[in-house]
């Protein structure tokens, strides 16, 4: 067929999965899809909510990885679930083409983004002084543009050259027909697997070597009996061990996820491996949508803290410590309502917030006369009590400045600026 005309092959094959296998495969795909939606949606919302997180090169690369995961989770996984349940392709020829383009682009974007992240880590750890020059936002954007230009070219190439998109009932996907032309499979293998793997190996090897050099330098300095130097040595050795663990996690997951499917594509060229194995290896690659957000977001201190605050936002908003001077009008009305009745109940509260003398379930005592009344919040914040008088011996009430008359008991509590459980400054 001449170049420039669409070359698609849309065929239906006999299904190979039995009922039990179909149920298990559908359950696995649906679980993977829901987990991908929740995890990547949460991270994407975090980046959308806090714009300052998008102003660093490393976070831009992580956001690109999350965006690729969202594209795969919204377009690839639902279509894969439908074809797994129905055992056939029901989205038509156009849907088969779109599925093939999006899945091919996603499979090419993941390894290249991981390679870009390894380059960013290399400059940040090995060359920290020149990192602001080597990895600017402009250079990061150029890198991402090149990644997506390659992904788009690779994904639409099967529409104009020999290996067309074809639906395979054994794999339940629409993918390029790798069995027709070997050169496209080898080209995709080299560009989307081998080159990113070599880049990551080179970068993370230098990162580990740099971390070990720092740890060795710290041990050399700690020979002098000095506590700060010994502490610095421990910090350097801990950083070196963390660098080694991070390298093992990233490279190990990359090899475990992408190597089986890449070997399968090569063996399938000669018909040396059954096609139904490709379905499970394909799902193994899609686990990227869950694995790498955990490695690059949930295991990073800064982003992990942001995600934790976002997840527990509702609960924290209910128990947050508010400044009484910045309270809203509704809060002020509530404080005025309960300030007098709860004053004595809060006098004996313990560190954990419970009242040790007066049960809040009991009716509040009658309101006493207060000389200078201030608002008291239900939140665990600095609580201020002014001098107030109580009636003793049936006498009349007197203010703090009264002299003579019946005896009065003046109780003054000093402000406590610390929260329960905190050590005062």
C-alpha positions, 0 to 999 in steps of 0.5 A, spaced: 500 500 500 502 506 498 505 511 503 500 516 506 494 512 506 491 508 512 493 501 513 489 498 518 487 491 519 481 490 524 479 482 524 475 478 530 478 472 532 475 466 536 476 467 544 481 463 548 479 465 555 474 460 559 469 463 564 473 462 570 479 465 566 475 471 564 472 472 571 479 473 574 482 477 568 476 482 568 477 482 576 484 484 575 483 489 570 478 492 574 482 493 580 488 495 576 483 501 573 480 503 580 487 503 583 490 507 578 484 512 578 484 513 585 492 514 586 493 518 580 487 522 580 489 524 587 496 526 585 494 530 579 489 534 584 495 535 589 499 538 583 493 542 580 491 545 587 498 547 589 501 551 583 508 551 587 509 544 586 509 545 578 515 550 579 521 545 579 524 540 574 523 534 578 516 535 579 514 537 572 517 530 570 513 527 575 507 530 573 508 528 566 509 521 568 502 522 572 499 525 566 501 519 562 498 514 567 491 518 567 491 518 559 492 510 560 487 509 566 482 513 562 482 510 555 486 504 555 484 500 561 476 501 560 477 499 553 481 493 555 476 491 560 470 491 555 474 487 551 476 482 556 469 481 559 465 481 552 471 477 549 471 481 543 472 488 540 466 492 540 468 499 539 469 498 532 475 500 527 476 507 529 476 505 536 481 500 535 486 505 531 485 510 537 486 504 542 493 502 538 495 510 538 494 511 545 497 505 548 503 505 543 504 513 545 503 511 553 508 505 552 513 509 549 512 515 554 513 511 560 521 509 559 523 516 556 520 519 562 523 515 567 530 516 563 529 523 564 528 523 571 534 519 572 538 525 568 535 530 573 537 526 579 544 525 576 545 533 576 541 534 583 546 529 587 552 528 583 553 536 580 548 539 586 552 546 585 551 546 577 544 543 578 540 550 577 544 551 570 543 544 568 536 543 569 532 549 568 524 549 567 526 551 560 530 545 559 525 540 562 520 543 558 524 542 552 526 535 554 518 533 555 516 536 548 522 531 545 519 526 549 512 527 546 514 528 539 517 521 539 511 518 542 506 521 537 511 519 531 512 512 534 504 511 535 502 514 528 507 510 524 503 504 524 497 507 520 502 509 514 507 503 514 506 496 514 505 493 521 498 495 522 493 495 528 490 489 529 485 486 534 488 480 537 482 476 541 488 472 545 491 479 548 484 483 548 488 489 545 489 492 539 496 493 537 501 493 531 502 487 528 509 485 530 509 479 526 509 482 519 515 486 519 520 485 524 524 492 523 518 496 527 518 491 533 526 492 533 526 499 532 521 500 538 525 495 542 531 499 542 528 506 542 523 505 548 526 499 552 534 499 551 536 506 550 532 508 556 535 502 560 542 504 559 541 512 560 538 509 567 543 505 569 549 510 567 545 515 571 544 511 577 551 508 577 554 515 578 549 517 583 551 510 587 558 512 586 557 519 589 553 517 595 559 512 597 564 517 596 561 522 601 560 516 606 567 514 605 569 522 606 565 522 612 568 516 615 575 519 614 573 525 618 570 521 624 576 518 626 577 524 630 573 524 636 568 529 635 561 528 636 558 533 630 563 529 625 560 522 627 553 525 626 555 527 619 558 520 618 552 517 620 548 522 615 552 520 609 552 513 610 544 513 611 544 517 604 548 512 601 544 507 603 538 510 601 541 512 594 542 504 593 535 502 595 532 507 590 537 505 585 535 498 586 527 500 587 527 504 580 532 499 576 529 493 579 522 495 577 523 497 570 527 491 569 521 486 572 516 490 568 518 492 561 523 486 560 518 480 559 514 484 554 520 486 550 522 479 550 515 476 548 515 481 542 521 479 539 519 471 540 513 473 537 516 475 531 518 467 529 512 464 533 516 461 538 511 463 544 503 463 545 499 469 544 495 469 550 501 470 554 502 477 551 495 479 555 498 478 562 505 481 560 501 487 557 498 488 564 504 487 567 507 493 563 500 497 565 502 496 573 507 502 571 500 506 573 501 504 580 508 502 581 512 509 579 507 514 583 508 510 589 516 510 588 517 517 586 511 521 590 509 517 596 516 515 597 519 522 597 518 526 603 516 533 601 510 530 596 509 524 601 507 530 606 503 534 601 499 527 599 498 526 607 495 533 608 491 532 602 488 525 604 487 527 612 485 534 610 477 534 612 479 531 619 485 536 620 480 542 618 475 539 624 481 539 629 485 545 626 488 550 631 485 556 630 487 563 632 481 566 636 483 573 633 482 571 626 475 567 627 469 568 623 463 571 625 460 564 626 465 562 630 465 568 634 457 567 635 459 560 637 464 562 642 460 567 645 454 562 646 459 557 650 464 561 653 461 562 660 458 555 661 464 551 659 469 556 662 469 551 669 468 545 665 475 547 661 479 548 668 480 541 669 482 538 662 487 533 661 493 533 656 489 529 652 483 534 651 478 530 656 475 534 662 478 531 669 473 534 674 467 536 670 463 531 665 461 535 659 455 530 659 452 533 665 448 540 665 453 546 665 453 549 672 450 556 672 453 562 669 457 566 674 459 573 674 465 575 670 469 581 671 472 581 664 470 576 659 474 573 653 472 568 648 474 561 649 474 556 643 473 549 643 479 548 639 485 546 642 489 552 642 492 557 647 486 558 653 485 565 656 482 565 663 481 572 667 480 573 674 473 572 676 469 572 683 465 566 686 460 567 692 463 565 698 459 564 705 453 567 702 456 574 701 455 579 695 459 579 689 465 583 689 470 585 683 477 584 684 478 591 686 473 591 692 476 591 699 473 589 705 466 586 706 465 578 705 471 574 703 471 573 696 475 567 692 479 570 686 482 565 681 487 567 676 489 562 671 495 564 667 495 563 659 498 557 656 501 558 649 502 551 648 498 545 645 497 539 649 503 534 648 507 540 646 513 542 650 513 550 652 518 554 649 
